[in-house]
């Protein structure tokens, strides 16, 4: 166990006591290793002067979960890119950063 390296999430979002962590792992699909993601949501609370975590949430936590889920989705799916050629047409490989800026 001394040689085992504990994996860490690639990204963590927090809102109050609610936390969402994104984990990455490799999976073989069509003889190619691709990165797949999983999500863990939990809430911190104090018990006997010690902080601990649970995956049981309160109704009041749901708006926080929705916000964190949205931020995680944006982090994983909304990519910006620089077009290879100076063209006004998107190439379908991502979201043109110019359109994000214009909508902000």
N, C-alpha and C positions, 0 to 999 in steps of 0.2 A: 504494500500500500504506500510505501514511502516514495516510490517512483511514479505513482499516479498523479497526473495533473488534473486538478478540478477545472472543468470548463466554466466559463463565465458567459453571461449574456452579451450579445453584440451591442445591445442598446437597451436602456432602461428609461422609462418615463414615470414621473411621480406627480400626483395631485393629492395633496393632503396626506392621509395615511394609506391611500390606494396606490399600488405600484403595478406597472405592466412591464414585463421583460420579454425581449425578443431573443430567441435562441436559434442558432444556425447549426445545421448538420449536413453532411454529404450523403447523397443517395444516388445509386446507380440507376440511370434510366437510359435505355437503348445503348448500353455499353459506354456511357459517359457519366461521369460524376457531376451532379448538379447540386447546388446549394438549396436546401429547403429550410423553411422557417417554422418555428412553433412559438406560441405565445403563452405566457404564464401571468395570471393576474392574482394578486393577493392584497391583503389589508393588514397593516401592522396594528398591534394593540399592546397595551402594557398589562402584565399579569404578575402580581407579587414583585413589583419593582424591576421586572425584567421584560424587555421587548420581545415579542414573538409574532408570528405571522399565521394567517388563516386564509383559506380560499372561500370562506363563507362571508358574504357581503350583506350589508344593510340596504334597505330601499334608498336611503340617502346617498349611498355610494354609486348608484346607477348612473347619474349624470357624469360623475368623474370617470367611470369605466367607459362611457360613450366617448368622452373627450380623449382619453388615452388611446382608445382603439382607433379613433380617427387619426391621431398623430402617428401612431404606429403604422397604419395603412399608408399614410402619406410618405413616411420614411422608407417603406419597402417598395412602393409601387410608383411613386411620382419621381421620375428621374429627369434631370435636365441634360441637354447635350448641346454640343457645338456642331452645327451643320458642316459636313465635309466640304460642300460647295456653297457659295453664296447664292442661295435659292430661297424664295419665299414659300416653297412647298415643303411641308414636313415629310420626313422619310418613313414615318411609322415606327421608328426605333425608340421613341421616348416622347417626352413632352418638350416642346420648344420653349426654352427659357424666356423668349421674347413674349410669348402668349401669357405666361405666368405673370410677368412684370406688368403687362398691359392691363390685366384684370385686378391687380392688387389695389 
